[in-house]
Amino acid sequence: MFATMIKDTNQKVFNFSISANQGTAGGKPEHGGTGGPPPKGGNKSKTKGDDPKERLLDELFAQLETKLSETGFCREGYTEIDTYESSSRLHILGTCNEAATPEDIRQFANNYGY
């Protein structure tokens, strides 16, 4: 899901999400949780990509980059506001580094949900 909003200040905001069940055995995430970044360090010697949650986050960011490239919504990059997991989806909230142009306002409907 890719939802966009252009505020009265011409700030461009988006919410992008993918299924949290992608790429996990049996269609269920290996680890539950309420969101937030994965725990740091510890004494585990896992390499990058061994953790299913980390792979899902990598997939989230890769798909977001594709969506932003396809739509042209954030032409000058974006700033991440929050990344979280709901019961069945991984979400990223962000704001574009550039202000909305009149063309952006015409092209992108405010479908953010509020």
N, C-alpha and C positions, 0 to 999 in steps of 0.2 A: 504494500500500500504506500502511495506517495501522495501526501496532502500538503497543499501550499496555502500560505496566507500572506497577503501584503497589507501591512498595517497602515494607518493614516499617516504615519511618519515616513512612509515608503520603505520601511524595513521589511525585507523578505524573509519569512520564516517557513520551515518545513518540518514535517514529521514523516519519517520513512520507516517501514517495518517489514520484516520477513517472518515466516513461520519459525518458531523455536524448535520445531520437530525436524527440520531439514537435516539430512545427513546423519541421523542417529539411528541405531539399530532398533527395530520394532516401532519406530515412529515416535518414541518418547525420549525426552531429554534424559541424559544420564544423571544429571544433578538438578535438583529443584533450587528455588531461590527466589528472592524478592527483587533481584536486580542489583545494580551497582557493579563496580569493576570486580574482576576475579581476584581472589586473595593473592597477595604477593609472596614470593620466595618460599620460605619454609625449608625443610630439609629434603624435599623431593627433588629428584634430578630429572624431571621431565624436560624434553626438548620442545621447542615451539611447535605447535600443531598437534601435540599428543593429547591435549585437553579438549574434549568436545565443545565446551563452552567457548574456548579461545578460537577454535575453528569456526564456530557460528558467528562470533564477533568479526572475524576476518571476512567471512562471507557477507555479513551485513554491510561492512564498509565497502567491499568490492562491488556489491550490487548498487549501493548508493552512488558510487562514482559513475557507474554505467548509467543510472537513471538521470543524474545531473548532467552528464554529457549528452544524453539523448534529448533532454528537454531544454537545456540551456538555462535552467532556472538560476543557478549560481555560476555565472561566467567567470568570476574572479575568486572562486574558492568560497569556503564556508568556515564558520566557527561552530564547533560542537557545543551545544548547551547541556545535553544530558543523553545518556544511553541507559536504557533500563529494559527489564524483561517483565512482560505481563504473563498471564497464565499460559498463553500459547504463542506469543510473538516476542521478537526482539525489536526494540524501537531505538531510533536515534532522532533527537530533536536538534535542529540547528538553525543558524541564521546566516544568510549570505553576506559576503564581505562588501558587496556593492548595493547601493540603493536601487529601488525599482525605477525603471524608466516608464514613460507613458505606454510603450509597446508591451512591457511586462504586465502592466495593469490590465491591458486589453487581453493579453494572451492567457494569463493565469488566473483562473477563478479562485476566489477565496472558499476553498472546500475543506478548511481545517477543522470545522466542527464547532466553532464558537465565534 
